[in-house]
Amino acid sequence: MSTMIGGHGGNAHGSRKGLLRVVLGTAAILLVPLVAMQFTREVNWTGSDFLVAAVLLLGAGSVLDLLLRRLPNRRQRLAGAGLLGLAFAYVWAELAVGIFFHLGS
C-alpha cells in the first residue's frame, strides 16, 4: 500500500526506473549534436558544451520525474511540467546566446 498522495509509487524500484529513463533520454538527446558534428561544421560543440547540456538535461529530467510522481492530479502535473519547461528553455537560451543578460562587451 502506498502512502503517497494519489497512490503513485515512491519505492526505490520506481526511482531507479525513472532515473534510468532520464539518463537514457539525456543520452539520446545528446546524440543529436554529436552526430550532427560529423556531417556539418555548423554544429561545433566542445566537451564543456556537452557537460553543461548533460547537467541541464539530467537536472530537468530528474525534477520532471519527481513532479510526475509527487503531484496528485493531472492539472498540477501539467502545470509543473509547463513551468519546468519554461525554466529549462530560459536557461538553455541564456546559456546559448545570452538573450536576457549580456555580461561584458
C-alpha positions as CSV (number, residue, x, y, z in Angstrom):
1,M,0.0,0.0,0.0
2,S,1.4,3.4,-1.0
3,T,1.4,6.3,1.5
4,M,2.0,8.9,-1.2
5,I,-0.7,11.2,-2.5
6,G,-2.5,9.8,-5.4
7,G,-1.3,6.3,-4.9
8,H,1.8,6.8,-7.0
9,G,4.7,4.5,-6.0
10,G,7.6,6.0,-4.3
11,N,9.7,2.9,-3.8
12,A,13.3,2.6,-4.8
13,H,12.5,0.5,-7.8
14,G,10.3,3.3,-9.3
15,S,13.0,5.8,-8.6
16,R,15.7,3.7,-10.3
17,K,13.4,3.1,-13.3
18,G,12.7,6.9,-13.6
19,L,16.4,7.7,-13.3
20,L,17.2,5.2,-16.0
21,R,14.7,6.8,-18.3
22,V,16.2,10.2,-17.6
23,V,19.7,9.0,-18.3
24,L,18.8,7.2,-21.5
25,G,16.7,10.2,-22.6
26,T,19.6,12.6,-22.0
27,A,22.0,10.3,-23.9
28,A,19.6,10.1,-26.8
29,I,19.2,13.9,-26.9
30,L,23.0,14.5,-26.7
31,L,23.5,12.1,-29.6
32,V,21.8,14.6,-31.9
33,P,24.6,17.3,-31.8
34,L,27.2,14.6,-31.6
35,V,26.0,13.0,-34.9
36,A,25.4,16.4,-36.5
37,M,29.0,17.4,-35.8
38,Q,30.1,14.5,-38.0
39,F,28.2,16.0,-41.0
40,T,28.4,19.8,-40.7
41,R,30.7,22.5,-39.3
42,E,27.6,24.5,-38.2
43,V,27.4,22.3,-35.1
44,N,30.6,22.8,-33.1
45,W,30.2,21.6,-29.5
46,T,33.1,21.3,-27.1
47,G,33.3,18.9,-24.2
48,S,32.1,21.6,-21.8
49,D,29.1,22.2,-24.0
50,F,28.2,18.5,-23.7
51,L,28.8,18.6,-20.0
52,V,26.6,21.6,-19.4
53,A,23.9,20.2,-21.6
54,A,24.0,16.9,-19.8
55,V,23.8,18.5,-16.4
56,L,20.9,20.7,-17.5
57,L,19.0,17.8,-19.1
58,L,19.7,15.4,-16.2
59,G,18.5,18.0,-13.7
60,A,15.4,18.9,-15.6
61,G,14.6,15.3,-16.3
62,S,15.0,14.3,-12.7
63,V,12.8,17.2,-11.5
64,L,10.2,16.2,-14.1
65,D,10.2,12.6,-12.9
66,L,9.8,13.8,-9.3
67,L,7.0,16.2,-10.2
68,L,5.1,13.5,-12.2
69,R,5.4,11.0,-9.3
70,R,4.6,13.5,-6.5
71,L,1.9,15.8,-7.8
72,P,-1.6,14.4,-7.1
73,N,-3.6,15.2,-10.3
74,R,-3.2,15.8,-14.0
75,R,-3.7,19.5,-13.9
76,Q,-0.9,20.0,-11.3
77,R,1.4,17.7,-13.2
78,L,0.8,19.6,-16.4
79,A,1.3,23.0,-14.7
80,G,4.5,21.8,-13.1
81,A,5.8,20.3,-16.3
82,G,5.0,23.5,-18.2
83,L,6.8,25.7,-15.6
84,L,9.8,23.4,-15.7
85,G,9.8,23.5,-19.5
86,L,9.8,27.3,-19.4
87,A,12.6,27.4,-16.9
88,F,14.6,24.9,-19.0
89,A,14.1,26.9,-22.2
90,Y,15.1,30.1,-20.4
91,V,18.3,28.7,-19.0
92,W,19.1,26.9,-22.4
93,A,18.6,30.1,-24.4
94,E,20.6,32.2,-21.9
95,L,23.5,29.8,-22.0
96,A,23.4,29.5,-25.8
97,V,23.2,33.2,-26.8
98,G,22.7,35.4,-23.7
99,I,19.3,36.7,-24.7
100,F,18.4,38.3,-21.4
101,F,21.7,39.1,-19.8
102,H,24.8,40.3,-21.5
103,L,28.0,40.1,-19.5
104,G,30.9,42.1,-20.8
105,S,31.0,43.6,-24.3
